[in-house]
Amino acid sequence: MSDVFVRNYTPLNDEQKRDMDWIKHKAECNAPR
């Protein structure tokens, strides 16, 4: 599922947005270059 779909489908509160940003950040850091 894409971020856009999830975001439009469920309005997130600030904490959930922070969690998603953190997960995305970690995923980017761990992604093989």
Sine and cosine of phi, psi and omega as CSV:
sin_phi,cos_phi,sin_psi,cos_psi,sin_omega,cos_omega
0.00,0.00,0.66,-0.75,-0.04,-1.00
-0.99,0.13,0.42,-0.91,0.02,-1.00
-0.83,0.56,-0.69,0.73,-0.07,-1.00
-0.87,0.50,-0.71,0.71,-0.02,-1.00
-0.89,0.45,-0.74,0.67,-0.03,-1.00
-0.87,0.50,-0.70,0.72,-0.08,-1.00
-0.92,0.40,-0.65,0.76,0.00,-1.00
-0.96,0.29,-0.51,0.86,-0.09,-1.00
-0.97,0.23,-0.67,0.74,0.01,-1.00
-0.82,-0.57,0.90,-0.44,0.10,-0.99
-0.90,0.44,0.83,-0.56,-0.06,-1.00
-0.99,-0.11,0.55,-0.84,0.15,-0.99
-1.00,0.10,0.13,-0.99,-0.12,-0.99
-0.86,0.51,-0.62,0.79,-0.05,-1.00
-0.90,0.43,-0.67,0.74,0.00,-1.00
-0.91,0.41,-0.60,0.80,0.04,-1.00
-0.89,0.45,-0.68,0.74,0.02,-1.00
-0.88,0.48,-0.69,0.72,0.01,-1.00
-0.86,0.50,-0.71,0.71,-0.03,-1.00
-0.90,0.43,-0.65,0.76,0.03,-1.00
-0.89,0.46,-0.65,0.76,-0.01,-1.00
-0.91,0.42,-0.70,0.72,0.01,-1.00
-0.88,0.47,-0.69,0.72,0.01,-1.00
-0.89,0.45,-0.67,0.74,0.00,-1.00
-0.87,0.49,-0.73,0.68,0.00,-1.00
-0.90,0.44,-0.66,0.75,-0.01,-1.00
-0.88,0.48,-0.65,0.76,0.00,-1.00
-0.92,0.39,-0.63,0.77,-0.02,-1.00
-0.92,0.40,-0.57,0.82,-0.08,-1.00
-1.00,0.02,-0.16,0.99,-0.04,-1.00
-0.92,0.40,0.73,-0.68,0.07,-1.00
-0.89,0.45,0.70,-0.71,-0.01,-1.00
-0.97,0.26,0.00,0.00,0.00,0.00
